[in-house]
Every structure is written in structure tokens, then in C-alpha cells.
Amino acid sequence: MMYSTLEKHVGSRLIRPNDARYDEVRRIWNAVIDRKPAAIVVCESEDDVIAAVQFAKENELSISIRGGGHHVAGLAVCDDGVMIDLSHMRKVTVDEKRQVAVVEGGATLGDIDLETQKYGLAVPTGTVSETGVAGLALNGGIGYLRGKYGLTCDNLVGARVVTADGVVLEVNEKNHQDLFWAIRGGGGNFGVVTRFEFALHAVGPEVLALDVMYDFKDARDILNKVQQFLAQAPDEAVSLNITAAVLPPAPFLPEFLHHKKVIMLLGIYAGDAKEGQTVIQPLRELAEPIVDQTGLVPFVAFQKKLDPMVPKTVPVYGSSLFFDELDDTVIEQLLYKIDNAPAPSILVQLWALGGQMNRVPVHATPFAIRNAKFVLLVDVMAMAGDDAVCKQWVDSVYGGLLPFSYKNASYLNGAGVSDDATTNAFQENYERLVEVKKTYDPSNRFRHNHNIHPQG
């Protein structure tokens, strides 16, 4: 009976636990997550979202929101609440006059790139094309254009938000300024964002991409040389991602690389390509390369480079920390942990931070970590029966490196949920977020996230 009004509005797009489609629709990228919502609403319009939120309010149910469903902690799915699935709302429109991309809440990074690159334009997003833009942008958004153009949240210029009362608000620097501030890095705490507007920048269709692979045995020397390079390089020129991985036995890789442990340097030179060749050349000579594919490539293709490293529906455990420097202790401990990982499939990334993303004042957005030099992202894909060991390994990496980290802070797009992770990430912006939460979601309906509790 409780479902009748909602079902009248959304019809077969309401999926309940006895529905044959239920298990398929609640499944997300990380196979560790096995939560069971009381109802799933597969939304095709903003009206569907409003109906779902009002249903949750009337029945005092919590709400989780699925954009891309790509967060390691599985924030898209809840137990016993309402899961609002935006994955059918993926339209992207380029407003050339305003130089803005208008993006529905369920769009992926690949959806955005595909449309914006038709105009030689780009939104600074992340590094895996199947990631949903909603979760990425709401928690920051660190990608290959961060040095030149900042974080994804720094490029958010407007949004439509359905609040906990089922009210639609047009949010920008002139309207609901408190909420506009909060959604640029404060997570999904304040409502369902059905539409984003992002500033566009001239990028592509081809870019100079750094893409070089070294043997992992050279990792120590490479990390030290990278820091020397970054100390004198123009920080907005190339946003450098260092990735340690055990390569999968994939058909696109030559057989001698199957299961090989490597360290990859990836990045985009966001400027004149001829000048960039000279700037990035030292990064191609840090050791003897195994493969060097550096050169001009389509921006869309490079944005998909890491997709094969994060396959769908496998059990994944992950964590994250920021660092001010990579001293010998941090490097030694990290390399030791990588060498002793319990599963063959690991993805350990160190992203160098600098340029525009670190020039934004700490209080300008909720994203408070604006002076760190690196962020570490650790993911391990468990084999059958290895879940407990893999989780323990991730926890040991986090716990062992936490004393050396920058303000004990994690990048929330790559971290599990805990009170400490939330407060350490937001730092001095946390109390202001609490006040916004009290205004727009006092009952904490939107709590399946890095939660800002309305009581602080």
C-alpha cells in the first residue's frame, strides 16, 4: 500500500525486492557491496526524482543516490532505504555561447568527453571514463587538467538540486549561495543534483600525453627523481599521475607484460605541444622504459587509458591519503607494501598536486586540502576467498602511512566512510557544512555518504 502513490507516478521504474530486476539494478561497480534497498526508483526525469524524494520523506526512509555507482565504498546503494538511480539521465549539452556544459546527474565522464570534444572543449574531470560525474564533482574531482584548470568542483557554475523536502532549487553564485558553496566539494549531503553546469576550457581534440612505463624495480629511484622534476617544473603544465600496478593478462597487452609489476607515468601537457615535449622529456628518462607511448593522442582516448585497470563487478578494497612530501620513510613503506600485496591485482596511484587546484583559497569551497603535494589512492581487487586478507592489507597501508600524511586527510572519492575521514577531509570547513546541512536536510535523509551530520 505504501508504494501505490509512487508506483502511480513512475510505473515499472519502481523496483522492489520481489522484482526480477532487483538484484541486477542494485549491483554496482564494486562487488563487495551487497546492500538491499526497500525501493529503487530508476529515474528518467527530474519529476521522477521529486516523486522518489517525497516518497522517502512520507515514509521516513533514507536515500542513496546512484550516479555512476563507481565509489569504492558503494555509496550509491543503501540498506532499507530508497535508492534513486540516475543512470538513465545522462544527457550532455554544450552551450557554446556561455562556454558551459549542461550535464544530467547520471552522466559519466565518458559521456561528457564525447559531447564536449566535438567542440574542442573539456570539463576537468577524473581519470576513469566510466566514473559518474555527480559523485566525482560533489567530492572534488581530481583529474589530468587539475594543474591548469583546477578540480571538477572548482568548475561547477550552477546546478539544479532536489532537496530533502522534494523542492527543486536553481543553485549558483547568485541563488542559494550557501548551498552552491556546499555542493562544490561537500558531497551528496544536501540533495539530489539532477543537473550540473560546468565551465568549459579549450582542450583537444588531440593533446600531448605523457605515457611511459617503467619496471617496478626502478620505482624508488623514479619517485625521488619525480620530486626533483616537480620542484622546478611549471606546476600547471603537466598534472602527473604515477601508477604502480600488476598488469592484467589482457589481449591488448603483449604477453611479456602479463602479470608484470610496473610503474606508469601518465599526464597531459595542458599547453603548447611543441614546448611540452621539452618540458616532459626528463620524465621519459627516469630509468630504462619498458614502453613509451608519449605523443599526441585524442583526449577522449587518453581519458579511457585506465579503464581496463578497474574492471566492473569485482571485489575492491581501497583507501586514500594526502602527503606534503614523499620522504624516504614514506617511499620505503609504500614500496614494501606494494611488494607484499596479497592479491595479484593492485592499483596504487600517487598523483602530484599543484597549479590551479592548489591556488583556490581553502574556504572558497568545502574541499579544504589545497596545499598537499601528493594524494595516494590504493585499490586492491580480491580473488575468491581473499577478501579479509585484502581488506587487512589496505587497512595496514592506511594505518602505517597515516602518521606521515598531510593533516591525516583522505581524498573522499577514494576513501571508505568514517567520521574521522569526513572531518579530516573538510578540516575548518566542516562546521560551515553542518550549518548548511541543518538548513537543507535537518532529518539527515541524505546520509549514505561521507556524512555531515546536522547535529555536528
C-alpha angles and dihedrals in degrees: 000000000000090000098051099094093045092046090051089058104039101024114189091001087081107088120192130188093266092053117111089228095051100096093045095050096045091052115104138180097281110065091200088076114088106162124152119216121203088230138005120205114197100206125210097171143020088257089062089053092051091050091050093049092048090049090052091049094049091050096038093240127151121241133226121188127216117203107150095340090224104127114120090227093054095237091166093074131057137185117247096350137092118286110206106204113202096173092112092054101078107131117142122192127183117218100200094184094057094031089232134132114219106208131184117230097252097053121123126220088254091056090054095046093048093056102035094048090062083074098038089252135122143190113222101246136145139295106260115066096211092060115112114245093219098066092036096053097039091055098040114274118231116197145144094289097052096107095053102031108015132232126334090251090052088061096050107113101169146354146183112234129190105210128210089270092057092252120141116226128190102220127195142120090297102037124057091348093182092058092042089055092047099051092054093084104337095103130230093317100114109047146305113303105213096175135024129194115205131186113246129221134197104261129145149302076188124020136184102254125193106218115162131148126205134183112267090233087075094051097108093053092043094053092051093047092047090057090051089050093049092050091066104023123099099264096217094050102079125008099211125212118191112197128187112195145153102236117235121237089255124164092235091061126076112251094248089065096052109120091356118147109231143164116226129196114207131174147127124243102224098204143043107349096215092053090044094058089064095043096052098038094098089059089060092055103049090112136334105309120228091201130001115190096162113147146086111328135162110275090226091056095048091050086061095048095106097039094100090055092062106050121186128259099013122127109263132184120189149163142176144211137179122229135196091205141354102237124180093269094054093045094048093047094046095048090047090053092049091049090052100043111144097223132051093231112072133147115194114176132187113190118195111227128207145096121064097354089061095044094066110100115253094241096045091086133005089257096101104175099091102138105049119117099210141018121207120211118187124189129169124186110215125223120218110300094006098097098107093046093047093049090049091051093051090048090050092052090050095043094045094050099037094090090057096045130108108266090331085278130154132198100250094214088067103033137088121245121273136135091245093051090052099047093041091053096049096038111171091001093066098088092051089052090053090057092051090048091053090053100047106023110018092158091053093235089157099058105127093099140057085316128224100200113215089225090054 
